[in-house]
């Protein structure tokens, strides 16, 4: 087991609600400005829920790339409706 895989395993053991995906393809990557931050939204192959994260700068497009992603399940209230999304805590190219 390499160093990176060992680190991910330790994180998952420490945080029970944390999830991880390896080598998943990005089908859509949208970046939009939200104040001083850029809100990034990913759609992944085989998933119908959005994966969201923030960056201070624009990030290169990940569309078509394979990534390793660590995330928490979260919900957002919009106009009285609850929407599920995944809050990304760690993102690495595969």
N, C-alpha and C positions, 0 to 999 in steps of 0.2 A: 504494500500500500504506500503510495507516494505521500509527500508532506501535505499537499493540498487536500487530498482525499481524507487524510487523518484529521485535518483541521475542520472540514465540513462535518465529519462524523462526530467530533467533539461538540460542535455547535448544536447539532440536532439532538444529542443526548442532554445537553444543558437546557435547551428551550423546546419543550414538548410540542408547542403549537407551530414551530418552524418546519417548513417543507423544503425539499430540494429536488430539482430536475437536472439531469445530465444530458448533454448533447441534443437538446430540443431545438427545432428549427423556428426561426422568427418569420412569420408571414406578413406582418405589418409593423412599422415603427414610425410613430408620429411624435413630433416635438413641437411644443407651443410655449410661448413665454407666459409666465405667471408671476408678475412683479419682477423681482431681481433673479428669479429662478426659471429654469426650463423644465416643464413637466413632460416627461417621456412616457408614452403609452405603447406597450408591446402587445401584439396578439401572437400567440404561439400555436403551432400546428397541433390539432387535436383538442384544443381548448376554446371555449366560447366566452371566456371571461378575460377582462383586460388585466395586464400586469403593469403597474405604475411605479415610477420612481422619479426623483428630482435631481437635477444637476445645476451647477452654477454657470456652466458654459454649454453651448451646443455640442452635441456628441455626434460622431459619425453614424450614419445609418446602419442599422443592424439587420435590415430586411434581407432575407435569404441566408443569413449566417446561422451557425449552430452555436448555442450558448449553454453555459451552466448557470443556473439561476436558483437563488435561495430567497424564500418569500414567506410572508404571513398572510392568512386570509383576513380580509377586512370588508366592512360595508360602509356605504356612503348614502346619505339621505338627500334626494333631489326632488323638489316639489312634492314632498310627502311620500315619495316612493323610495324603497330601500333597494340599492344596487350593490351587488357583490363585486369586489375586485381583489386583486392580489397585490400587496404592498411589498415591493422588491427591496431586500436588504443587501443583496450581494449579486453581482452580475459579472461573469467572465466569459470571454470567447472560448469556445470548445477547442 
